[in-house]
Amino acid sequence: MAARRAEAELWQLWCRAGVPAIDQVFARGVEELEGSRLEEAETTFTQVIERLPAFAEGWNKRATVRYLARNFAGSIEDCRQTLVRKPHHFGALSGQGLCHLALGQSREAARMFRRALEVHPHLTSVRHNLIAAMGETVKGNGGP
């Protein structure tokens, strides 16, 4: 219970740029994402990134949009940019793992899931994804 509470507080902290104009644009992007308006959300998060490239969550939310749009390579790049800014961002670590898994790159997916679990060991879904990635690796589908 304490881990869930801490995680929720961390997400709240991560989702604030601290610049009111950026926070407003970011909130619009979140609404677009939640409404499955992916093209609009990608454009909005790109605006956030262009205006404040140091804001890691702008990159992470665009990575989420790109993942949902099945642009896995673009999502991986955005996850990497998130991790440059916040190396322990378990959401970006897990998200990048999901992209690698979708691309059949099981070894890289497993590596990212392990890193996410090192940061946040209570992520049950990531643990399940790690098991799936390891199963694919054992089957010989490790990818490049």
QUINOR-V692120 format. One record per pair of residues at least 12 apart in sequence whose C-alpha atoms are under 10 Angstrom apart, sorted by the first residue. I is the first residue (numbers start at 1). GAP is how many residues later the second one is. D is the distance in Angstrom with one decimal. If there is no record, write none. Layout:
# QUINOR-V692120
I,GAP,D
I,GAP,D
This chain:
# QUINOR-V692120
3,117,8.7
3,118,9.5
3,119,7.3
3,120,9.7
4,118,8.5
4,119,9.5
7,83,10.0
7,113,8.9
7,115,9.9
10,79,9.9
11,46,9.3
11,78,9.8
11,80,9.4
13,44,9.8
14,41,8.6
14,42,7.8
14,43,6.2
14,44,9.5
14,46,10.0
14,72,9.6
14,75,9.2
15,12,8.8
15,15,9.8
15,40,8.9
15,41,8.8
15,42,6.0
15,43,8.2
15,45,9.9
15,46,9.4
16,39,8.6
16,40,10.0
16,41,8.2
16,42,9.7
17,31,9.5
17,35,8.4
17,37,9.1
17,38,6.1
17,39,8.7
17,40,8.1
17,41,8.7
18,37,9.3
19,33,9.1
21,27,9.5
21,30,9.8
22,23,9.9
22,25,8.9
22,26,6.3
22,27,9.4
22,29,7.6
22,30,7.6
22,33,9.4
22,36,9.5
23,25,8.6
23,35,9.9
24,24,9.7
25,19,6.8
25,20,7.9
25,22,8.0
25,23,6.7
26,15,9.2
26,18,7.2
26,19,6.6
26,20,9.8
26,21,8.8
26,22,6.5
26,23,9.6
26,31,9.0
26,32,7.2
26,35,9.0
27,17,9.5
27,18,9.6
28,12,9.6
28,13,8.0
28,16,7.4
28,17,9.0
29,12,4.8
29,13,7.6
29,14,8.3
29,15,5.3
29,16,6.0
29,17,9.5
29,18,9.5
29,19,8.9
29,29,9.2
29,32,8.4
29,33,9.0
29,36,9.7
30,14,9.0
30,15,8.7
30,31,7.9
30,32,9.8
30,35,9.8
32,12,8.5
32,13,10.0
32,33,9.7
33,12,9.8
33,28,8.5
33,29,9.3
33,31,8.7
33,32,6.8
33,35,9.5
34,31,9.9
36,29,8.8
36,32,8.9
36,33,9.8
37,28,9.2
38,24,9.4
38,26,9.6
38,27,6.0
38,28,8.0
38,30,7.8
38,31,7.0
39,26,8.3
39,27,9.2
39,30,8.6
40,25,9.7
41,20,8.7
41,21,7.5
41,23,9.9
41,24,6.9
41,25,9.6
42,16,10.0
42,19,8.5
42,20,5.7
42,21,8.8
42,22,9.2
42,23,6.2
42,24,7.4
42,27,9.7
43,19,8.7
43,22,10.0
44,14,9.3
44,18,8.7
45,12,9.2
45,13,5.7
45,14,7.3
45,15,9.1
45,16,6.9
45,17,5.6
45,18,9.3
45,20,8.9
46,12,7.6
46,13,8.0
46,15,9.6
46,16,7.1
48,14,9.5
49,13,8.9
53,28,9.3
53,29,9.8
53,32,9.3
54,27,9.4
54,28,8.9
54,30,9.5
54,31,6.7
54,32,9.7
55,26,10.0
55,27,8.3
55,30,7.6
55,31,9.4
56,22,9.4
56,23,9.2
56,25,7.4
56,26,4.8
56,27,7.7
56,28,8.3
56,29,5.6
56,30,6.6
56,31,9.9
56,33,9.0
56,36,9.7
57,21,9.9
57,22,9.7
57,24,9.8
57,25,6.8
57,26,10.0
57,28,9.2
57,29,9.0
57,32,9.3
57,34,9.9
57,35,9.3
58,20,9.1
58,23,9.8
58,24,8.1
59,16,9.0
59,18,9.1
59,19,5.3
59,20,6.9
59,21,8.8
59,22,6.5
59,23,5.5
59,24,9.3
59,26,9.4
59,33,9.2
60,15,8.4
60,16,9.8
60,17,9.9
60,18,6.3
60,19,5.9
60,20,9.0
60,21,8.1
60,22,5.7
60,23,8.8
60,29,9.1
60,31,7.9
60,32,6.2
60,33,10.0
60,35,8.7
60,36,10.0
61,14,9.4
61,17,8.6
61,18,9.1
61,21,9.3
61,30,9.9
61,31,9.2
62,12,9.0
62,13,7.3
62,16,6.9
62,17,8.8
62,20,9.9
63,12,4.2
63,13,7.0
63,14,7.8
63,15,5.0
63,16,5.9
63,17,9.3
63,18,9.4
63,19,8.8
63,29,8.1
63,32,7.9
63,33,8.5
63,36,9.7
64,12,9.7
64,14,8.8
64,15,8.7
64,27,9.5
64,28,8.8
64,31,7.4
64,32,9.6
64,35,10.0
66,12,8.7
66,33,9.8
67,28,8.0
67,29,9.0
67,31,8.5
67,32,6.9
67,35,9.5
68,31,10.0
70,29,8.6
70,32,8.8
70,33,9.9
71,28,8.7
72,23,9.8
72,24,8.5
72,26,8.8
72,27,5.2
72,28,7.6
72,29,9.7
72,30,7.5
72,31,7.4
73,23,9.4
73,26,7.5
73,27,8.6
73,30,8.7
74,25,9.5
75,17,9.5
75,20,8.1
75,21,7.2
75,23,9.8
75,24,7.2
75,25,9.9
76,16,8.8
76,17,9.6
76,19,7.9
76,20,5.3
76,21,8.5
76,22,9.2
76,23,6.5
76,24,7.9
77,19,8.6
78,14,8.5
78,17,9.9
78,18,8.8
79,12,8.8
79,13,5.1
79,14,7.1
79,15,9.2
79,16,7.1
79,17,5.9
79,18,9.6
79,20,9.6
80,12,7.7
80,13,8.5
80,16,7.9
83,13,10.0
87,28,10.0
87,32,9.6
88,27,8.5
88,28,7.7
88,30,9.0
88,31,6.2
88,32,8.9
89,26,9.8
89,27,7.8
89,30,7.9
89,31,9.3
90,22,9.3
90,23,8.8
90,25,7.9
90,26,4.8
90,27,7.7
90,28,8.8
90,29,6.3
90,30,6.6
90,31,9.8
90,33,9.1
90,36,9.6
91,25,7.5
91,29,9.6
91,32,9.9
91,35,9.8
92,20,9.1
92,24,8.3
93,16,9.3
93,18,9.2
93,19,5.5
93,20,6.6
93,21,8.8
93,22,6.7
93,23,5.3
93,24,9.0
93,26,9.3
93,33,9.7
94,15,8.4
94,16,9.6
94,17,9.8
94,18,6.3
94,19,5.5
94,20,8.8
94,21,8.3
94,22,5.8
94,23,8.7
94,29,9.4
94,31,9.3
94,32,6.6
94,33,9.9
94,35,8.8
94,36,9.6
95,14,9.3
95,17,8.5
95,18,8.7
95,21,9.4
95,31,9.5
96,12,9.0
96,13,7.3
96,15,9.9
96,16,6.7
96,17,8.5
96,20,9.9
97,12,4.1
97,13,6.8
97,14,7.6
97,15,5.0
97,16,5.8
97,17,9.2
97,18,9.5
97,19,8.9
97,29,8.9
97,32,8.4
97,33,8.7
97,36,8.9
98,12,9.3
98,14,8.7
98,15,8.4
98,28,9.1
98,31,7.8
98,32,9.6
98,35,9.3
100,12,8.8
100,33,9.3
100,42,10.0
100,43,8.9
101,28,8.6
101,29,9.6
101,31,8.8
101,32,6.7
101,35,8.9
101,40,10.0
101,41,9.3
101,42,9.2
103,40,8.0
103,41,9.8
104,29,8.9
104,32,8.2
104,33,9.3
104,37,6.6
104,38,6.8
104,39,5.5
104,40,8.5
105,28,8.4
105,31,8.9
105,32,8.5
105,36,7.3
105,37,5.3
105,38,4.1
105,39,6.3
106,24,9.1
106,26,8.5
106,27,5.0
106,28,6.9
106,29,8.5
106,30,6.0
106,31,5.5
106,32,9.3
106,33,10.0
106,34,9.1
106,35,6.5
106,36,4.6
106,37,6.1
106,38,8.9
107,23,9.7
107,26,7.0
107,27,7.3
107,29,8.4
107,30,6.1
107,31,9.6
107,33,9.9
107,34,8.5
107,35,5.1
107,36,7.1
107,37,8.5
108,25,8.8
108,29,9.7
108,34,7.9
108,35,8.2
108,36,8.7
109,20,8.5
109,21,7.5
109,23,9.5
109,24,6.3
109,25,8.7
109,28,9.7
109,33,9.0
109,34,9.7
110,16,9.6
110,17,9.7
110,19,7.9
110,20,5.3
110,21,8.0
110,22,8.5
110,23,5.4
110,24,6.3
110,25,9.8
110,26,9.6
110,27,8.6
110,32,9.6
111,19,8.4
111,22,9.2
111,23,9.7
112,14,9.5
112,18,8.6
113,12,9.8
113,13,6.0
113,14,7.3
113,15,9.4
113,16,7.2
113,17,5.6
113,18,9.4
113,20,8.7
114,12,8.4
114,13,8.2
114,15,9.8
114,16,7.1
116,14,9.9
117,13,9.3
